[in-house]
Amino acid sequence: MKRRKWIDFNDWSIFSLVVALLLITFVLLFSELIDCGYEIESAKRAYQEALARNEYYRTEELKLTALPELLQKVKEFGLILQVPESWSWLKLDEVGETECSGR
């Protein structure tokens, strides 16, 4: 009884085909991984820009609501800053809303 070799000449073509398919799969998966990395970096950059814009708008809001700026706007638009004679405030309870007046 003749023993068969583990790899025959015809098996080399099948082996090389399997290796080529595995290499192509590896290259495709690795390129997808690199593409995901670029997308993550792009999203991270957009997030950092949004944070910077948010910080800018927050500083602008604080600057516009500062007392000297508000006093300047009051003078500019001719508004009167005084407490009215009759004013009220609203107290919120768990049960419901009740209107209270006070000074």
Helices and strands as residue ranges (DSSP letters): H 9-64, H 67-77, E 88-92, E 97-101
